[in-house]
């Protein structure tokens, strides 16, 4: 009797075949024609308000893309090309932009606390009004960038290049600026209270109204 019952159970249990999974199971997300995978080719893509959180988009091409208001929390954009992209109002807690390109991009009023941006290329970009508290931006390039009223509290900017950058009213409280290059930048109205400025250079830097700036440099 027992063998008959076992045989009946085996007949009822059909094997799982790969082709029987839902067609979209485990497939990458696609938003407005942009397939969200590493090395994605999405220049100029419309990704406004898109949820890209926790995605691996390393080495992707988002040159000139519109990412305004996008969710980039814990997203991996290591080595990605975001030159000329628009990220205004985006949220990217612990966003990874290690060695990424962000030249001429607009990143205003963005929430990027804990950003991982060492060796970031962001010359001429606009981070005005954004919150980069606790960001790591060591060896990054911000020549001519606008960081007006940007929050950089406790950020690490060691060996970061900031010549001619607009840091008017920026908050650099407790930031690490060791060996940073701030020649001809504007720190008017900025706050550098408790910031580490060992070996940083301030040649021609405008400091009127700055709190904690090395006026005797």
C-alpha positions as CSV (number, residue, x, y, z in Angstrom):
1,X,0.0,0.0,0.0
2,X,2.8,2.4,0.9
3,X,4.5,2.1,-2.5
4,X,1.2,3.0,-4.2
5,X,0.8,6.1,-2.1
6,X,4.3,7.2,-2.8
7,X,3.9,6.7,-6.5
8,X,0.7,8.8,-6.5
9,X,2.5,11.7,-4.7
10,X,5.3,11.7,-7.2
11,X,2.8,11.9,-10.1
12,X,1.2,14.9,-8.5
13,X,4.5,16.8,-8.0
14,X,5.5,18.2,-11.4
15,X,9.2,19.3,-11.8
16,X,10.1,23.0,-11.8
17,X,11.4,24.0,-15.2
18,X,13.3,27.2,-16.0
19,X,10.8,28.1,-18.6
20,X,7.9,28.0,-16.2
21,X,9.2,31.0,-14.0
22,X,7.4,34.3,-14.6
23,X,8.9,35.9,-17.8
24,X,10.2,38.9,-15.9
25,X,11.7,37.0,-13.0
26,X,15.2,38.1,-12.2
27,X,15.4,40.3,-15.3
28,X,16.8,43.9,-15.0
29,X,14.4,46.8,-14.6
30,X,13.8,49.0,-17.7
31,X,12.7,52.7,-17.2
32,X,11.9,54.8,-20.3
33,X,14.1,52.6,-22.5
34,X,17.0,52.5,-20.0
35,X,18.0,49.0,-18.9
36,X,19.3,49.3,-15.3
37,X,22.5,47.2,-15.4
38,X,26.2,47.8,-14.9
39,X,27.7,49.6,-18.0
40,X,24.2,50.7,-19.1
41,X,24.1,53.0,-22.1
42,X,21.5,55.6,-21.2
43,X,22.8,59.0,-22.3
44,X,20.1,61.7,-22.0
45,X,17.6,59.3,-20.4
46,X,14.5,60.6,-18.7
47,X,14.7,59.2,-15.2
48,X,13.0,61.9,-13.3
49,X,11.7,60.6,-10.0
50,X,12.8,57.1,-10.7
51,X,13.6,54.6,-7.9
52,X,17.2,53.5,-8.6
53,X,18.0,52.7,-5.0
54,X,20.3,49.7,-4.3
55,X,21.0,49.2,-8.1
56,X,24.4,48.3,-9.4
57,X,24.9,50.9,-12.2
58,X,28.7,50.9,-12.1
59,X,30.4,52.3,-15.2
60,X,27.0,53.2,-16.7
61,X,26.7,56.1,-19.2
62,X,24.1,58.7,-17.9
63,X,25.7,61.6,-19.7
64,X,23.1,64.4,-19.9
65,X,20.5,62.3,-18.2
66,X,17.6,63.8,-16.2
67,X,17.6,62.3,-12.7
68,X,15.8,65.1,-10.9
69,X,14.1,63.9,-7.8
70,X,15.4,60.3,-8.3
71,X,15.9,57.9,-5.4
72,X,19.6,56.9,-5.4
73,X,19.9,55.6,-1.9
74,X,22.8,53.1,-1.7
75,X,23.1,53.1,-5.5
76,X,26.4,52.0,-7.0
77,X,27.5,54.5,-9.7
78,X,31.2,53.8,-9.3
79,X,33.0,55.0,-12.5
80,X,29.7,56.1,-14.1
81,X,29.6,59.0,-16.6
82,X,27.1,61.7,-15.4
83,X,28.7,64.7,-17.1
84,X,26.0,67.3,-17.7
85,X,23.4,65.3,-15.9
86,X,20.6,66.9,-13.8
87,X,20.2,65.5,-10.2
88,X,18.5,68.4,-8.6
89,X,16.4,67.3,-5.7
90,X,17.7,63.8,-5.8
91,X,18.1,61.7,-2.7
92,X,21.2,59.5,-2.5
93,X,22.1,58.4,1.0
94,X,25.5,56.7,0.8
95,X,25.5,56.9,-3.0
96,X,28.7,55.5,-4.5
97,X,30.3,57.9,-7.0
98,X,33.8,56.7,-6.6
99,X,35.8,57.8,-9.7
100,X,32.6,58.9,-11.4
101,X,32.4,61.9,-13.8
102,X,30.0,64.7,-12.9
103,X,31.5,67.6,-14.8
104,X,29.1,70.5,-15.5
105,X,26.2,68.6,-13.8
106,X,23.4,70.3,-11.7
107,X,23.0,68.7,-8.3
108,X,21.1,71.4,-6.5
109,X,19.0,70.9,-3.3
110,X,20.0,67.2,-3.3
111,X,20.2,65.0,-0.2
112,X,23.5,63.2,-0.4
113,X,24.5,62.5,3.1
114,X,27.3,59.9,3.4
115,X,28.2,60.2,-0.3
116,X,31.2,58.0,-1.3
117,X,32.8,60.3,-3.9
118,X,36.6,59.8,-3.6
119,X,38.3,60.8,-6.9
120,X,35.1,62.3,-8.3
121,X,35.5,64.5,-11.3
122,X,33.0,67.4,-10.7
123,X,34.6,70.4,-12.3
124,X,32.1,73.2,-13.0
125,X,29.3,71.3,-11.3
126,X,26.6,73.0,-9.2
127,X,25.9,71.5,-5.7
128,X,24.3,74.7,-4.3
129,X,22.0,74.0,-1.4
130,X,22.7,70.3,-1.3
131,X,23.4,68.3,1.9
132,X,26.7,66.3,1.7
133,X,27.1,65.8,5.4
134,X,29.7,63.1,6.2
135,X,30.6,62.7,2.5
136,X,34.0,61.3,1.5
137,X,35.4,63.4,-1.3
138,X,39.1,62.8,-1.0
139,X,41.1,63.6,-4.1
140,X,38.0,64.8,-5.9
141,X,38.0,67.6,-8.4
142,X,35.7,70.6,-7.9
143,X,37.5,73.3,-9.9
144,X,35.1,76.2,-10.6
145,X,32.2,74.3,-8.9
146,X,29.4,76.1,-7.2
147,X,28.8,75.0,-3.7
148,X,26.8,77.9,-2.5
149,X,25.2,77.1,0.9
150,X,26.2,73.5,0.6
151,X,26.3,71.5,3.8
152,X,29.7,69.7,4.1
153,X,29.6,69.1,7.8
154,X,32.1,66.5,8.9
155,X,32.9,65.7,5.2
156,X,36.4,64.4,4.2
157,X,37.9,66.7,1.6
158,X,41.5,65.7,2.0
159,X,43.6,66.6,-1.1
160,X,40.5,67.8,-2.8
161,X,40.9,70.3,-5.6
162,X,38.6,73.4,-5.1
163,X,40.3,76.2,-7.0
164,X,37.9,79.1,-7.9
165,X,35.1,77.1,-6.3
166,X,32.1,79.1,-4.9
167,X,31.8,78.1,-1.3
168,X,29.8,81.1,-0.2
169,X,28.0,80.4,3.0
170,X,28.9,76.7,2.9
171,X,28.9,74.8,6.1
172,X,32.3,73.0,6.6
173,X,32.0,72.5,10.3
174,X,34.3,69.7,11.4
175,X,35.3,68.9,7.8
176,X,38.7,67.5,7.0
177,X,40.4,69.9,4.5
178,X,43.9,68.7,5.0
179,X,46.0,69.5,1.9
180,X,42.9,70.7,0.1
181,X,43.5,73.3,-2.7
182,X,41.3,76.4,-2.3
183,X,43.3,78.9,-4.3
184,X,41.1,81.8,-5.5
185,X,38.0,80.2,-4.1
186,X,35.3,82.1,-2.2
187,X,34.6,81.2,1.4
188,X,32.7,84.4,2.1
189,X,30.2,83.7,4.9
190,X,31.3,80.1,5.2
191,X,31.8,78.2,8.4
192,X,35.0,76.2,9.1
193,X,34.5,75.8,12.8
194,X,36.7,72.9,14.1
195,X,37.7,72.0,10.5
196,X,41.1,70.4,9.9
197,X,43.1,72.7,7.5
198,X,46.6,71.4,8.0
199,X,48.7,72.0,4.8
200,X,45.6,73.3,2.9
201,X,46.3,76.2,0.5
202,X,44.4,79.4,0.5
203,X,46.2,81.5,-2.0
204,X,44.0,84.4,-3.0
205,X,41.0,82.9,-1.3
206,X,38.2,85.3,-0.4
207,X,37.2,85.0,3.2
208,X,35.1,88.0,4.2
209,X,32.6,87.0,6.9
210,X,34.0,83.5,7.2
211,X,34.0,81.8,10.6
212,X,37.1,79.8,11.3
213,X,39.0,80.7,8.2
214,X,42.8,81.2,8.4
215,X,42.9,85.0,7.8
216,X,46.6,85.0,8.5
217,X,47.5,82.3,5.9
